[in-house]
Amino acid sequence: MPRGGKKGHKGRSKQFSNPEEIDRQMKAQKELEENPGAEKESSAESDEDSSSEEESDSRKRSGVEGLIQIENPNRVSQKSKKVTELDVSAPRELSRREREEIEKQKSKERYMKLHLEGKTEQARADLARLAIIKKQREEAAKKRDELRKEKEAEEAKAKR
């Protein structure tokens, strides 16, 4: 329950920005990104008082603050390179993941080569298994031939 004369914030009306206002702000931001010097000129024209305050703030730095420029080492600034600065002919260093992937592919190729030659443990086991299966199939084929010959002999006797 609300107390006394205080009212909650939930009943307030919402304020929406004009589309024209948003467009104007976007254009101003693009101009600032394209021409960092234009910001100083426009700010000097519109607010002479604010620029004088900024200058006085920079003068107010006392002691070591004025001498040391503090920069965040974790902040990475994106520097765009010109096409003329790019060196396409220089060998590009591979990342750790790319190097590992290439090593993995090469080792797999070496293993498959040895496997096809029958020099790996798995290949030897596979060949031994195949030899056993061939023997079993040959024995089964011989038994089938013998059974077929016996049936033919029985049928020949039955016809006589």
Backbone torsions as a table, in degrees:
resi	resn	phi	psi	omega
1	MET	NA	134.2	179.9
2	PRO	-69.4	146.0	-179.1
3	ARG	-96.9	144.9	171.5
4	GLY	42.5	-129.6	-175.9
5	GLY	-93.6	1.5	-178.7
6	LYS	-77.3	138.5	177.4
7	LYS	-117.7	152.0	179.2
8	GLY	-72.8	164.0	-178.8
9	HIS	-85.5	-7.6	-172.5
10	LYS	-73.5	-22.1	-176.6
11	GLY	-87.6	-1.5	-176.4
12	ARG	-69.2	152.8	178.7
13	SER	-82.6	151.3	-178.3
14	LYS	-87.3	144.6	178.0
15	GLN	-110.4	130.0	179.5
16	PHE	-112.6	146.2	178.8
17	SER	-82.5	150.2	175.1
18	ASN	-69.9	144.4	173.9
19	PRO	-61.5	-34.5	178.4
20	GLU	-65.3	-39.9	179.7
21	GLU	-64.3	-41.1	178.9
22	ILE	-65.2	-43.5	178.0
23	ASP	-60.6	-43.1	-179.3
24	ARG	-62.8	-41.8	179.1
25	GLN	-65.9	-40.5	179.2
26	MET	-63.6	-42.7	178.6
27	LYS	-62.9	-41.3	180.0
28	ALA	-64.4	-39.5	179.9
29	GLN	-67.0	-41.7	177.7
30	LYS	-61.7	-42.3	179.2
31	GLU	-62.2	-39.5	179.4
32	LEU	-64.8	-39.4	-180.0
33	GLU	-68.2	-39.4	-178.2
34	GLU	-74.8	-43.3	-176.9
35	ASN	-125.1	93.6	179.1
36	PRO	-66.3	-24.4	178.0
37	GLY	-73.7	-23.7	-178.9
38	ALA	-68.3	-27.1	-179.5
39	GLU	-64.1	-42.5	-178.0
40	LYS	-65.9	-40.1	-179.4
41	GLU	-66.6	-46.3	-177.7
42	SER	-68.1	-36.7	-179.8
43	SER	-70.8	-32.8	179.0
44	ALA	-68.4	-36.8	-179.3
45	GLU	-72.3	-42.6	-173.9
46	SER	-81.7	-44.8	-176.7
47	ASP	-129.1	93.5	178.4
48	GLU	-73.3	-31.4	-178.3
49	ASP	-66.5	-42.6	-177.1
50	SER	-66.5	-36.8	179.7
51	SER	-68.5	-36.0	178.7
52	SER	-68.5	-33.4	176.8
53	GLU	-66.8	-39.7	178.9
54	GLU	-63.8	-39.5	179.0
55	GLU	-66.4	-39.6	179.9
56	SER	-68.4	-32.5	176.5
57	ASP	-64.0	-40.8	180.0
58	SER	-67.8	-31.3	177.9
59	ARG	-74.7	-28.4	-176.4
60	LYS	-70.3	-16.4	179.5
61	ARG	-59.9	127.7	-177.9
62	SER	-126.1	160.2	176.8
63	GLY	72.0	-136.8	-173.7
64	VAL	-76.4	-23.0	-176.9
65	GLU	-57.4	-38.5	-179.6
66	GLY	-70.4	-25.5	-176.8
67	LEU	-89.6	-36.7	-175.4
68	ILE	-98.5	130.7	173.1
69	GLN	-98.3	115.5	-178.0
70	ILE	-88.6	130.4	-179.9
71	GLU	-134.0	138.5	-179.8
72	ASN	-75.7	117.9	-178.8
73	PRO	-70.6	-20.6	-179.0
74	ASN	-81.9	-16.7	-178.2
75	ARG	-81.5	123.0	-179.4
76	VAL	-103.2	120.0	179.1
77	SER	-92.6	134.2	-179.3
78	GLN	-82.2	116.1	177.4
79	LYS	-108.0	123.0	180.0
80	SER	-86.1	137.6	-179.7
81	LYS	-100.2	148.3	175.6
82	LYS	-81.1	158.1	-179.2
83	VAL	-62.8	-34.5	-179.7
84	THR	-69.1	-25.6	-178.9
85	GLU	-80.3	-21.3	-177.7
86	LEU	-70.0	136.7	178.9
87	ASP	-110.0	98.1	-175.6
88	VAL	-74.1	-31.7	-175.4
89	SER	-75.0	-20.5	-178.8
90	ALA	-68.4	139.9	179.5
91	PRO	-69.4	132.0	-177.9
92	ARG	-86.8	131.5	179.0
93	GLU	-74.5	138.9	179.9
94	LEU	-84.4	149.8	176.5
95	SER	-76.8	168.5	-179.0
96	ARG	-59.8	-43.5	-179.4
97	ARG	-63.9	-41.2	179.7
98	GLU	-64.8	-42.8	178.1
99	ARG	-61.5	-44.4	179.5
100	GLU	-62.4	-39.7	179.9
101	GLU	-64.2	-41.7	179.3
102	ILE	-66.1	-42.8	177.8
103	GLU	-61.5	-40.0	-179.7
104	LYS	-63.2	-43.9	179.2
105	GLN	-64.2	-42.0	-179.7
106	LYS	-64.9	-42.6	-179.6
107	SER	-66.1	-35.5	178.1
108	LYS	-65.4	-40.5	178.6
109	GLU	-64.8	-42.7	178.0
110	ARG	-60.9	-43.9	-179.1
111	TYR	-62.7	-43.2	-179.4
112	MET	-64.9	-36.6	178.3
113	LYS	-63.6	-47.6	178.5
114	LEU	-64.9	-36.9	-179.3
115	HIS	-63.7	-43.3	179.5
116	LEU	-66.8	-30.4	177.5
117	GLU	-78.3	-13.2	178.5
118	GLY	83.4	26.8	-176.8
119	LYS	-99.9	-7.7	-179.8
120	THR	-92.9	161.5	179.4
121	GLU	-60.5	-43.7	-178.5
122	GLN	-64.0	-39.5	179.7
123	ALA	-65.2	-41.7	178.4
124	ARG	-62.4	-42.6	179.4
125	ALA	-63.7	-41.6	179.0
126	ASP	-63.0	-42.5	-179.6
127	LEU	-66.2	-38.8	177.7
128	ALA	-64.2	-42.7	178.7
129	ARG	-62.7	-41.4	178.1
130	LEU	-63.1	-39.8	179.3
131	ALA	-63.3	-42.0	178.7
132	ILE	-62.7	-44.8	-179.1
133	ILE	-63.3	-39.5	178.3
134	LYS	-62.2	-42.7	179.0
135	LYS	-62.2	-44.7	-179.7
136	GLN	-61.5	-41.7	-179.6
137	ARG	-67.1	-38.6	178.2
138	GLU	-63.8	-43.3	178.5
139	GLU	-63.1	-41.7	179.3
140	ALA	-64.9	-38.0	178.5
141	ALA	-65.6	-41.2	178.2
142	LYS	-62.3	-43.5	179.7
143	LYS	-62.3	-42.2	179.7
144	ARG	-63.5	-40.5	177.8
145	ASP	-62.1	-44.7	179.6
146	GLU	-62.4	-44.0	179.3
147	LEU	-63.4	-40.3	179.7
148	ARG	-65.1	-41.4	178.6
149	LYS	-64.6	-39.8	178.6
150	GLU	-63.8	-42.7	-179.9
151	LYS	-63.9	-41.3	178.9
152	GLU	-63.2	-39.8	179.8
153	ALA	-66.0	-40.7	179.1
154	GLU	-64.9	-41.7	179.7
155	GLU	-66.4	-36.0	177.9
156	ALA	-65.5	-39.9	178.5
157	LYS	-67.4	-38.2	-177.0
158	ALA	-69.6	-29.2	-179.1
159	LYS	-76.5	-24.4	-175.9
160	ARG	-74.1	NA	NA
